[in-house]
Amino acid sequence: MTKSVQKELHAMQALLLHLQNQLDMSVMLFCRQEVPRMLFEAEQIAQLATYVTEMHDPELLCWWGRYNESLGQFDTALEAYEQANDTVALVRLHCHQEDFVAACDVVEKSDNAAAAFMLARQLEATEQVCFPGGIPW
């Protein structure tokens, strides 16, 4: 049996288990990309959160951060972005919350030019000519 046929059989078996609501077994058979979709569709958000954080996959963590951000769950989104080491998303969200001190801390620790640019644009948009702590920018 070839790998592609075996993968297809696993996917079909996982889908069958998913439809039978046997999520634990289904998760074991689905590939990494299918698990979040399957758990989300089954409204197993707590299990999805556990899966995402245990996988330590930056792409998946960024998706989780955006999902939580869309729900207004900013603390959870910040945790996901931090785990994913997505400094631009961290700065963007801190600025959205008007927490410019935290955004500045992220920029200073990361030395990421894109994150620094994001912070500078946000400070400029709010017409801040000084760092929120009073230090000239």
N, C-alpha and C positions, 0 to 999 in steps of 0.2 A: 504494500500500500504506500503510495507516495505521500509526501508531507502535505501537499495541497488537499488531497482527498481526506487525509486524517484531520486536517484543520477544519475542513467543511463538515465532517461528521461530528466533530466536537461542537462546532457552532450550532448544528441542528439539534444535537442532544441538549445543549445548554438552553436553546430557545424552547424546547419542549419542557424542560424543567422550569424555566421561567414562566411559561404559560400555566404550569401546574402549581405555581406559587411556591416552588421549592428553591428559594433564592440562594441558600447557602451552597447547595450543590451546583446551581447554575453559575454562580460567581466563580467557582473553581474551574469551570470549563470555558467560560468566555474569555476572550483576549482582553488586554488592558483597556482598550478603547471602548469596548462594549459594556464593561461593568458599570461605569458611571451612568450611562444612558439607561441601562436596565434598572438600576436602583432608583434613578430619578423617576422613571416611568411608573415604577411600583410604589412611588411615594415613600420610599424608605430613606428619608433624608438623614436620619441619625446614622444609619449604616453607611450611607454614602460619605458622610463627613469622616467617619472612622477610616474608610477605605482610602479616601483621598490623602489624609494626613499620614497614614501608614505607608503609602506608596513612595512618598518623598520624590515625586515626579514634578519638576518645575512647571511643565506645561499644564499638567492637571491641577496643580496648586493655583496657578494663575487663573484658570477657568473657574475654580472654586471661589477665588477671591472676587472675580467679576460677578459671579452668580450672587454671592452674599452682598456685594455692593449694590446690586440691582434691587435687593430686598431691603436695603437700608441698614443692613447688619454690618456696620463699618468696622467694629472691633474684630469680628471674625474675618472680614476681608483683609484687614491689616495683618492679622496673624498669618493668613495664607500667603500674602505677598512677601512677608518677612521670611517665611519658610522657603519660598521660591527664590528668594534673593532678588526680587523685582524692585529695584530701587526707584525706578521711574514711577511705577504704580504707587509705591509707598508715598513718594513726594506728592504726586497728584492728589491722592486721597487725603493726606494731611492738609494740603492746601485747600481742598474742598471743605474741610472741616474748620478752616481758618486757624489751624495749629501750625503756624509758620516756624515756631521754635523746633518742633519735632521734625518738620520737613528739612530744616537747616541741619539738624543733627544727622539725619539720614544722608544728606549730601556730603557733609564733612567726613563721615565714617566710610562712605563708599568711594569717594573720589570719582564719581560717575559724571561725565560731562553732560549727558542727556538729562540726568536728574537735576543737575545744577541749572541747566537752561530752563527746565520746567519750573523750578523754584523762582528763578529770575523773572520769567514771564508772569508768574502769578503775583509776585511782589509788585511788578510794574503795573499790572492790571488793577491792583488795589491801591495804586499810587503811594506805595511805601518806598521812601527813599532811604530809610534806615532799617537796619535789622530790628525785628520786634523787641529785642532786649536793649536797644538804644545804641548799639555799636554801628558806626557808619558802614554801609554796604559797600 
